[in-house]
Amino acid sequence: MESNEVENLLKDHLQKMFKQLEPQNIPKSWMCFRSSLAQHGSSYINIEELQHEARKFGIKESLEEFCKFFTSFGSILDVRLVDPRSKYIIIKPYEYLLQLQLFFDQMKETSSSELILQGVIRDAELSTFNDADIFLKILPSVGQAARVP
């Protein structure tokens, strides 16, 4: 096949796919609310605070739909979609991952334990890190950690 033929086949395929997609009307209040969350001081928010902030934008009943929509393409991560018991939404996924990487890097640097290399962290070692508590609340919900008594 010539490169032009491949290009034309790809264009045709993409056009067919886009024609099948239903346009989705995104409420302006959702866009404004998402923009405001980007200005939030933290990379995560608990559900009570999210609900409170959403009310300022007239979002009440559609908050679950808002979370599902923005989670669907990675703009936020509603941890409750994976673990309904969770109370957290990661509103800045990239920043959250950077913080998590920094957290683990610091753990490796400061821990004298060989267990840290296998991903085992003792509770006593966690107390010196700012975001340790939130990581321990979110990571088990998404299957990335477990608390062992």
Disulfide bonds with the S-S distance in Angstrom:
none
